[in-house]
């Protein structure tokens, strides 16, 4: 024998073990998703193709369907070829970013074009930097300083900040509407500090720029609006979803509403608890299945 083995030992080993070269696989994978969970993830993903894996993971847990991790949901989508490509740009140079410690300390405002039957309307959006909550918005036929002031003024009234001693600081780009003397005067009279971004550096307003891309990809580009009323309804529904149901990685995978209302840690704690319970149940089921196969 070349290997120097006893023939009896060799034949016993060959009868007991397969000679097919296979990668080693553990007989029991206690934390592997059970089939019902896998099916539910795929079913939910097919019903909501516009959602990426983190949104799916958040909403599956929120609706009490599957408690697992974002990476597990991503692997399931990848196996089924349901992962959507995603690209990120790189900032040209850095700038000290707003670092609020609570809501309504820093707001950003910006404008984007919304095409409606070859006519451009203007979506004016006001976002709270701390929570990523859209605190004010309007679809307008014009984008003058008056339109911007109207959105800001209504938001201050809606959130009860007009008479507050602590006013949010307003961050914006250098558009002529935002640099208008009259707008600056009204903000100054209200006690609001206006902060301008650097010219030709959209990364200074990256949070709001990212939202503008999100709302276009999620609400504007998938279909053409018949008129401005239909556009307002569609964008309004998306903003409501964005505020209350869409998790953000930068927020620890909670929604802007969770952050705005101070419920983020409660939501994260409850999710971890449910995830732990789901892991224990998954462990029990997988071990039982392994014993039956033996």
C-alpha positions as YAML, in Angstrom:
chain: A
units: angstrom
residues:
- id: 1
  name: UNK
  ca: [0.00, 0.00, 0.00]
- id: 2
  name: UNK
  ca: [1.37, 3.40, -0.98]
- id: 3
  name: UNK
  ca: [-0.08, 5.09, 2.11]
- id: 4
  name: UNK
  ca: [1.05, 2.34, 4.44]
- id: 5
  name: UNK
  ca: [-2.50, 1.66, 5.71]
- id: 6
  name: UNK
  ca: [-3.95, -1.62, 6.84]
- id: 7
  name: UNK
  ca: [-6.28, -2.84, 3.99]
- id: 8
  name: UNK
  ca: [-9.10, -3.61, 6.46]
- id: 9
  name: UNK
  ca: [-8.96, -0.11, 7.87]
- id: 10
  name: UNK
  ca: [-9.03, 1.39, 4.33]
- id: 11
  name: UNK
  ca: [-12.10, -0.61, 3.27]
- id: 12
  name: UNK
  ca: [-13.91, 0.21, 6.51]
- id: 13
  name: UNK
  ca: [-13.23, 3.90, 5.95]
- id: 14
  name: UNK
  ca: [-14.37, 3.74, 2.30]
- id: 15
  name: UNK
  ca: [-17.63, 2.05, 3.30]
- id: 16
  name: UNK
  ca: [-18.26, 4.63, 5.98]
- id: 17
  name: UNK
  ca: [-17.24, 7.81, 4.11]
- id: 18
  name: UNK
  ca: [-18.12, 9.13, 0.66]
- id: 19
  name: UNK
  ca: [-15.21, 9.56, -1.76]
- id: 20
  name: UNK
  ca: [-16.89, 12.49, -3.51]
- id: 21
  name: UNK
  ca: [-14.95, 15.69, -2.92]
- id: 22
  name: UNK
  ca: [-17.39, 18.05, -1.17]
- id: 23
  name: UNK
  ca: [-16.83, 21.20, 0.87]
- id: 24
  name: UNK
  ca: [-17.20, 20.67, 4.62]
- id: 25
  name: UNK
  ca: [-20.70, 21.55, 5.78]
- id: 26
  name: UNK
  ca: [-21.82, 21.55, 9.39]
- id: 27
  name: UNK
  ca: [-24.65, 19.11, 10.02]
- id: 28
  name: UNK
  ca: [-26.36, 21.68, 12.21]
- id: 29
  name: UNK
  ca: [-26.46, 25.43, 11.55]
- id: 30
  name: UNK
  ca: [-28.49, 26.63, 14.54]
- id: 31
  name: UNK
  ca: [-28.96, 30.24, 13.43]
- id: 32
  name: UNK
  ca: [-29.82, 29.50, 9.81]
- id: 33
  name: UNK
  ca: [-33.14, 30.98, 8.67]
- id: 34
  name: UNK
  ca: [-35.85, 28.34, 8.57]
- id: 35
  name: UNK
  ca: [-37.69, 27.79, 5.30]
- id: 36
  name: UNK
  ca: [-40.80, 29.70, 6.41]
- id: 37
  name: UNK
  ca: [-38.64, 32.75, 7.16]
- id: 38
  name: UNK
  ca: [-36.80, 32.45, 3.85]
- id: 39
  name: UNK
  ca: [-40.08, 32.20, 1.94]
- id: 40
  name: UNK
  ca: [-41.50, 35.21, 3.78]
- id: 41
  name: UNK
  ca: [-38.44, 37.36, 2.98]
- id: 42
  name: UNK
  ca: [-38.60, 36.49, -0.73]
- id: 43
  name: UNK
  ca: [-42.37, 36.96, -0.87]
- id: 44
  name: UNK
  ca: [-42.14, 40.35, 0.82]
- id: 45
  name: UNK
  ca: [-39.26, 41.41, -1.45]
- id: 46
  name: UNK
  ca: [-41.23, 40.51, -4.58]
- id: 47
  name: UNK
  ca: [-44.24, 42.45, -3.29]
- id: 48
  name: UNK
  ca: [-42.06, 45.50, -2.52]
- id: 49
  name: UNK
  ca: [-39.43, 45.64, -5.29]
- id: 50
  name: UNK
  ca: [-38.74, 49.32, -4.58]
- id: 51
  name: UNK
  ca: [-37.32, 48.52, -1.13]
- id: 52
  name: UNK
  ca: [-33.69, 47.64, -0.55]
- id: 53
  name: UNK
  ca: [-32.55, 45.03, 1.94]
- id: 54
  name: UNK
  ca: [-32.39, 47.36, 4.95]
- id: 55
  name: UNK
  ca: [-35.91, 48.65, 4.31]
- id: 56
  name: UNK
  ca: [-37.17, 45.09, 3.89]
- id: 57
  name: UNK
  ca: [-35.43, 44.00, 7.10]
- id: 58
  name: UNK
  ca: [-36.92, 46.91, 9.04]
- id: 59
  name: UNK
  ca: [-40.46, 46.44, 7.74]
- id: 60
  name: UNK
  ca: [-40.41, 42.66, 8.17]
- id: 61
  name: UNK
  ca: [-39.56, 43.15, 11.84]
- id: 62
  name: UNK
  ca: [-41.99, 46.06, 12.23]
- id: 63
  name: UNK
  ca: [-44.84, 43.94, 10.90]
- id: 64
  name: UNK
  ca: [-43.83, 40.95, 13.05]
- id: 65
  name: UNK
  ca: [-43.06, 38.70, 10.10]
- id: 66
  name: UNK
  ca: [-39.31, 37.89, 10.38]
- id: 67
  name: UNK
  ca: [-36.76, 38.89, 13.01]
- id: 68
  name: UNK
  ca: [-33.24, 38.60, 11.64]
- id: 69
  name: UNK
  ca: [-30.34, 40.82, 10.56]
- id: 70
  name: UNK
  ca: [-29.98, 43.08, 7.49]
- id: 71
  name: UNK
  ca: [-27.12, 40.88, 6.26]
- id: 72
  name: UNK
  ca: [-29.32, 37.77, 6.34]
- id: 73
  name: UNK
  ca: [-31.97, 39.54, 4.30]
- id: 74
  name: UNK
  ca: [-29.28, 40.70, 1.86]
- id: 75
  name: UNK
  ca: [-27.98, 37.13, 1.42]
- id: 76
  name: UNK
  ca: [-31.49, 35.86, 0.69]
- id: 77
  name: UNK
  ca: [-32.00, 38.57, -1.93]
- id: 78
  name: UNK
  ca: [-28.60, 37.85, -3.46]
- id: 79
  name: UNK
  ca: [-29.37, 34.12, -3.77]
- id: 80
  name: UNK
  ca: [-32.58, 35.00, -5.59]
- id: 81
  name: UNK
  ca: [-30.86, 37.68, -7.73]
- id: 82
  name: UNK
  ca: [-33.06, 40.41, -6.24]
- id: 83
  name: UNK
  ca: [-30.31, 42.82, -5.14]
- id: 84
  name: UNK
  ca: [-30.52, 46.19, -6.89]
- id: 85
  name: UNK
  ca: [-27.27, 47.93, -7.91]
- id: 86
  name: UNK
  ca: [-26.39, 51.01, -5.94]
- id: 87
  name: UNK
  ca: [-23.76, 53.69, -6.60]
- id: 88
  name: UNK
  ca: [-22.37, 56.41, -4.34]
- id: 89
  name: UNK
  ca: [-20.49, 59.55, -5.24]
- id: 90
  name: UNK
  ca: [-17.41, 60.86, -3.44]
- id: 91
  name: UNK
  ca: [-17.16, 64.33, -1.92]
- id: 92
  name: UNK
  ca: [-14.48, 66.60, -3.41]
- id: 93
  name: UNK
  ca: [-13.42, 68.18, -0.15]
- id: 94
  name: UNK
  ca: [-14.50, 68.17, 3.46]
- id: 95
  name: UNK
  ca: [-16.32, 70.75, 5.53]
- id: 96
  name: UNK
  ca: [-17.42, 70.74, 9.13]
- id: 97
  name: UNK
  ca: [-20.95, 69.34, 9.04]
- id: 98
  name: UNK
  ca: [-23.83, 70.30, 11.33]
- id: 99
  name: UNK
  ca: [-23.73, 68.08, 14.41]
- id: 100
  name: UNK
  ca: [-27.03, 68.61, 16.23]
- id: 101
  name: UNK
  ca: [-27.72, 66.77, 19.49]
- id: 102
  name: UNK
  ca: [-31.50, 66.95, 19.16]
- id: 103
  name: UNK
  ca: [-34.33, 67.77, 16.75]
- id: 104
  name: UNK
  ca: [-35.02, 71.26, 15.40]
- id: 105
  name: UNK
  ca: [-31.48, 72.53, 15.95]
- id: 106
  name: UNK
  ca: [-30.42, 72.45, 12.29]
- id: 107
  name: UNK
  ca: [-32.66, 72.45, 9.22]
- id: 108
  name: UNK
  ca: [-31.71, 72.28, 5.55]
- id: 109
  name: UNK
  ca: [-33.71, 73.62, 2.62]
- id: 110
  name: UNK
  ca: [-33.31, 72.89, -1.08]
- id: 111
  name: UNK
  ca: [-35.24, 72.87, -4.36]
- id: 112
  name: UNK
  ca: [-35.44, 70.29, -7.15]
- id: 113
  name: UNK
  ca: [-37.23, 70.09, -10.48]
- id: 114
  name: UNK
  ca: [-40.27, 67.84, -10.90]
- id: 115
  name: UNK
  ca: [-41.30, 67.31, -14.55]
- id: 116
  name: UNK
  ca: [-45.06, 67.23, -15.12]
- id: 117
  name: UNK
  ca: [-46.03, 66.94, -18.80]
- id: 118
  name: UNK
  ca: [-42.88, 68.70, -20.02]
- id: 119
  name: UNK
  ca: [-43.45, 71.53, -17.53]
- id: 120
  name: UNK
  ca: [-41.08, 71.94, -14.58]
- id: 121
  name: UNK
  ca: [-42.58, 72.32, -11.14]
- id: 122
  name: UNK
  ca: [-40.42, 72.85, -8.09]
- id: 123
  name: UNK
  ca: [-40.29, 70.69, -5.00]
- id: 124
  name: UNK
  ca: [-39.16, 72.75, -1.98]
- id: 125
  name: UNK
  ca: [-38.07, 70.54, 0.92]
- id: 126
  name: UNK
  ca: [-37.11, 71.36, 4.51]
- id: 127
  name: UNK
  ca: [-35.38, 68.57, 6.45]
- id: 128
  name: UNK
  ca: [-34.36, 68.27, 10.10]
- id: 129
  name: UNK
  ca: [-30.67, 67.27, 10.13]
- id: 130
  name: UNK
  ca: [-30.79, 65.37, 13.44]
- id: 131
  name: UNK
  ca: [-33.73, 63.11, 12.64]
- id: 132
  name: UNK
  ca: [-33.80, 63.28, 8.80]
- id: 133
  name: UNK
  ca: [-37.52, 64.09, 9.19]
- id: 134
  name: UNK
  ca: [-39.10, 66.17, 6.41]
- id: 135
  name: UNK
  ca: [-40.50, 69.00, 8.52]
- id: 136
  name: UNK
  ca: [-41.93, 70.96, 5.59]
- id: 137
  name: UNK
  ca: [-42.37, 70.75, 1.84]
- id: 138
  name: UNK
  ca: [-44.37, 72.17, -1.06]
- id: 139
  name: UNK
  ca: [-44.75, 71.54, -4.78]
- id: 140
  name: UNK
  ca: [-44.73, 75.01, -6.29]
- id: 141
  name: UNK
  ca: [-45.09, 76.45, -9.79]
- id: 142
  name: UNK
  ca: [-42.32, 78.93, -8.97]
- id: 143
  name: UNK
  ca: [-39.18, 78.99, -6.80]
- id: 144
  name: UNK
  ca: [-38.89, 82.55, -5.57]
- id: 145
  name: UNK
  ca: [-37.71, 83.60, -2.13]
- id: 146
  name: UNK
  ca: [-41.39, 84.04, -1.23]
- id: 147
  name: UNK
  ca: [-42.05, 80.34, -1.92]
- id: 148
  name: UNK
  ca: [-39.13, 79.34, 0.26]
- id: 149
  name: UNK
  ca: [-40.20, 81.66, 3.06]
- id: 150
  name: UNK
  ca: [-43.74, 80.28, 2.91]
- id: 151
  name: UNK
  ca: [-42.50, 76.69, 3.42]
- id: 152
  name: UNK
  ca: [-40.18, 77.75, 6.26]
- id: 153
  name: UNK
  ca: [-42.78, 79.98, 7.91]
- id: 154
  name: UNK
  ca: [-45.45, 77.24, 7.85]
- id: 155
  name: UNK
  ca: [-42.97, 74.72, 9.26]
- id: 156
  name: UNK
  ca: [-42.06, 77.03, 12.14]
- id: 157
  name: UNK
  ca: [-45.75, 77.44, 12.91]
- id: 158
  name: UNK
  ca: [-46.54, 73.72, 12.58]
- id: 159
  name: UNK
  ca: [-43.76, 72.72, 14.98]
- id: 160
  name: UNK
  ca: [-44.49, 75.50, 17.49]
- id: 161
  name: UNK
  ca: [-41.08, 77.14, 17.05]
- id: 162
  name: UNK
  ca: [-42.08, 80.66, 16.13]
- id: 163
  name: UNK
  ca: [-42.09, 81.83, 19.75]
- id: 164
  name: UNK
  ca: [-39.35, 79.48, 20.92]
- id: 165
  name: UNK
  ca: [-36.09, 80.90, 22.27]
- id: 166
  name: UNK
  ca: [-34.17, 78.15, 20.45]
- id: 167
  name: UNK
  ca: [-34.65, 78.54, 16.70]
- id: 168
  name: UNK
  ca: [-33.26, 76.06, 14.15]
- id: 169
  name: UNK
  ca: [-30.29, 77.19, 12.09]
- id: 170
  name: UNK
  ca: [-31.09, 77.13, 8.37]
- id: 171
  name: UNK
  ca: [-28.51, 75.59, 6.00]
- id: 172
  name: UNK
  ca: [-28.87, 76.19, 2.26]
- id: 173
  name: UNK
  ca: [-26.92, 76.62, -0.98]
- id: 174
  name: UNK
  ca: [-26.10, 79.86, -2.76]
- id: 175
  name: UNK
  ca: [-29.12, 80.04, -5.05]
- id: 176
  name: UNK
  ca: [-30.33, 83.53, -5.80]
- id: 177
  name: UNK
  ca: [-33.67, 82.83, -4.12]
- id: 178
  name: UNK
  ca: [-31.92, 81.81, -0.90]
- id: 179
  name: UNK
  ca: [-29.53, 84.76, -0.97]
- id: 180
  name: UNK
  ca: [-32.36, 87.25, -1.51]
- id: 181
  name: UNK
  ca: [-32.05, 90.24, 0.82]
- id: 182
  name: UNK
  ca: [-35.72, 90.12, 1.80]
- id: 183
  name: UNK
  ca: [-35.52, 86.45, 2.83]
- id: 184
  name: UNK
  ca: [-32.42, 87.13, 4.90]
- id: 185
  name: UNK
  ca: [-34.15, 90.05, 6.57]
- id: 186
  name: UNK
  ca: [-37.22, 87.97, 7.50]
- id: 187
  name: UNK
  ca: [-35.06, 85.19, 8.90]
- id: 188
  name: UNK
  ca: [-33.03, 87.69, 10.91]
- id: 189
  name: UNK
  ca: [-36.20, 89.26, 12.34]
- id: 190
  name: UNK
  ca: [-37.35, 85.79, 13.36]
- id: 191
  name: UNK
  ca: [-34.02, 85.10, 15.06]
- id: 192
  name: UNK
  ca: [-32.90, 82.41, 12.61]
- id: 193
  name: UNK
  ca: [-29.23, 82.09, 11.62]
- id: 194
  name: UNK
  ca: [-28.76, 81.34, 7.91]
- id: 195
  name: UNK
  ca: [-25.71, 79.27, 6.89]
- id: 196
  name: UNK
  ca: [-24.60, 79.09, 3.24]
- id: 197
  name: UNK
  ca: [-22.80, 76.13, 1.68]
- id: 198
  name: UNK
  ca: [-19.62, 76.51, -0.37]
- id: 199
  name: UNK
  ca: [-20.15, 77.30, -4.07]
- id: 200
  name: UNK
  ca: [-20.26, 74.25, -6.34]
- id: 201
  name: UNK
  ca: [-19.96, 71.80, -3.44]
- id: 202
  name: UNK
  ca: [-23.31, 69.96, -3.18]
- id: 203
  name: UNK
  ca: [-21.81, 67.63, -0.56]
- id: 204
  name: UNK
  ca: [-22.33, 70.38, 2.01]
- id: 205
  name: UNK
  ca: [-26.05, 69.61, 1.73]
- id: 206
  name: UNK
  ca: [-25.54, 65.87, 1.20]
- id: 207
  name: UNK
  ca: [-28.36, 64.84, 3.54]
- id: 208
  name: UNK
  ca: [-30.95, 66.77, 1.57]
- id: 209
  name: UNK
  ca: [-29.36, 65.99, -1.81]
- id: 210
  name: UNK
  ca: [-29.68, 62.30, -0.96]
- id: 211
  name: UNK
  ca: [-33.34, 62.75, -0.10]
- id: 212
  name: UNK
  ca: [-34.00, 64.51, -3.40]
- id: 213
  name: UNK
  ca: [-32.53, 61.53, -5.25]
- id: 214
  name: UNK
  ca: [-34.54, 59.14, -3.08]
- id: 215
  name: UNK
  ca: [-37.86, 60.87, -3.69]
- id: 216
  name: UNK
  ca: [-37.24, 60.95, -7.44]
- id: 217
  name: UNK
  ca: [-36.24, 57.30, -7.60]
- id: 218
  name: UNK
  ca: [-39.06, 56.21, -5.31]
- id: 219
  name: UNK
  ca: [-41.94, 58.45, -6.36]
- id: 220
  name: UNK
  ca: [-41.22, 60.57, -9.46]
- id: 221
  name: UNK
  ca: [-39.31, 58.39, -11.95]
- id: 222
  name: UNK
  ca: [-41.40, 55.16, -11.68]
- id: 223
  name: UNK
  ca: [-44.42, 56.86, -13.29]
- id: 224
  name: UNK
  ca: [-45.50, 60.07, -14.98]
- id: 225
  name: UNK
  ca: [-47.90, 62.34, -13.11]
- id: 226
  name: UNK
  ca: [-51.01, 63.49, -14.92]
- id: 227
  name: UNK
  ca: [-51.05, 66.92, -13.27]
- id: 228
  name: UNK
  ca: [-49.73, 68.83, -10.28]
- id: 229
  name: UNK
  ca: [-52.51, 67.52, -8.01]
- id: 230
  name: UNK
  ca: [-51.59, 63.92, -8.74]
- id: 231
  name: UNK
  ca: [-47.93, 64.83, -8.20]
- id: 232
  name: UNK
  ca: [-48.68, 66.38, -4.81]
- id: 233
  name: UNK
  ca: [-50.59, 63.27, -3.72]
- id: 234
  name: UNK
  ca: [-47.85, 60.90, -4.91]
- id: 235
  name: UNK
  ca: [-44.99, 62.87, -3.39]
- id: 236
  name: UNK
  ca: [-46.96, 63.42, -0.19]
- id: 237
  name: UNK
  ca: [-47.55, 59.68, 0.21]
- id: 238
  name: UNK
  ca: [-43.86, 58.98, -0.35]
- id: 239
  name: UNK
  ca: [-42.76, 61.60, 2.18]
- id: 240
  name: UNK
  ca: [-45.14, 60.11, 4.73]
- id: 241
  name: UNK
  ca: [-43.58, 56.69, 4.08]
- id: 242
  name: UNK
  ca: [-40.08, 58.19, 4.25]
- id: 243
  name: UNK
  ca: [-40.79, 59.87, 7.58]
- id: 244
  name: UNK
  ca: [-42.59, 57.00, 9.31]
- id: 245
  name: UNK
  ca: [-41.58, 53.69, 7.74]
- id: 246
  name: UNK
  ca: [-38.24, 53.95, 5.95]
- id: 247
  name: UNK
  ca: [-35.22, 53.11, 8.18]
- id: 248
  name: UNK
  ca: [-31.93, 54.98, 7.85]
- id: 249
  name: UNK
  ca: [-28.52, 53.38, 8.27]
- id: 250
  name: UNK
  ca: [-27.06, 56.61, 9.68]
- id: 251
  name: UNK
  ca: [-29.79, 56.62, 12.36]
- id: 252
  name: UNK
  ca: [-29.14, 53.06, 13.51]
- id: 253
  name: UNK
  ca: [-31.87, 51.64, 11.25]
- id: 254
  name: UNK
  ca: [-34.78, 53.54, 12.75]
- id: 255
  name: UNK
  ca: [-37.15, 55.93, 11.01]
- id: 256
  name: UNK
  ca: [-36.94, 59.73, 11.10]
- id: 257
  name: UNK
  ca: [-40.13, 59.72, 13.18]
- id: 258
  name: UNK
  ca: [-38.49, 57.44, 15.76]
- id: 259
  name: UNK
  ca: [-35.58, 59.89, 16.04]
- id: 260
  name: UNK
  ca: [-37.77, 62.99, 16.09]
- id: 261
  name: UNK
  ca: [-39.98, 61.64, 18.89]
- id: 262
  name: UNK
  ca: [-37.13, 60.20, 20.98]
- id: 263
  name: UNK
  ca: [-38.23, 56.59, 20.52]
- id: 264
  name: UNK
  ca: [-35.12, 55.40, 18.66]
- id: 265
  name: UNK
  ca: [-33.47, 53.59, 21.59]
- id: 266
  name: UNK
  ca: [-36.75, 51.95, 22.56]
- id: 267
  name: UNK
  ca: [-37.25, 50.68, 19.01]
- id: 268
  name: UNK
  ca: [-33.66, 49.41, 18.79]
- id: 269
  name: UNK
  ca: [-33.93, 47.67, 22.18]
- id: 270
  name: UNK
  ca: [-37.22, 45.99, 21.29]
- id: 271
  name: UNK
  ca: [-35.83, 44.87, 17.94]
- id: 272
  name: UNK
  ca: [-32.75, 43.33, 19.59]
- id: 273
  name: UNK
  ca: [-34.99, 41.49, 22.05]
- id: 274
  name: UNK
  ca: [-37.19, 40.07, 19.28]
- id: 275
  name: UNK
  ca: [-34.11, 39.16, 17.25]
- id: 276
  name: UNK
  ca: [-32.67, 37.23, 20.19]
- id: 277
  name: UNK
  ca: [-35.93, 35.34, 20.72]
- id: 278
  name: UNK
  ca: [-36.10, 34.53, 17.00]
- id: 279
  name: UNK
  ca: [-32.51, 33.19, 17.09]
- id: 280
  name: UNK
  ca: [-33.34, 30.87, 19.99]
- id: 281
  name: UNK
  ca: [-36.43, 29.54, 18.21]
- id: 282
  name: UNK
  ca: [-34.44, 29.12, 14.98]
- id: 283
  name: UNK
  ca: [-31.77, 27.24, 16.91]
- id: 284
  name: UNK
  ca: [-34.37, 24.89, 18.40]
- id: 285
  name: UNK
  ca: [-36.02, 24.16, 15.03]
- id: 286
  name: UNK
  ca: [-32.74, 23.54, 13.20]
- id: 287
  name: UNK
  ca: [-31.45, 21.19, 15.90]
- id: 288
  name: UNK
  ca: [-34.69, 19.21, 15.83]
- id: 289
  name: UNK
  ca: [-34.45, 18.87, 12.05]
- id: 290
  name: UNK
  ca: [-30.83, 17.72, 12.34]
- id: 291
  name: UNK
  ca: [-31.79, 15.01, 14.84]
- id: 292
  name: UNK
  ca: [-34.53, 13.72, 12.55]
- id: 293
  name: UNK
  ca: [-32.09, 13.50, 9.64]
- id: 294
  name: UNK
  ca: [-29.67, 11.48, 11.76]
...
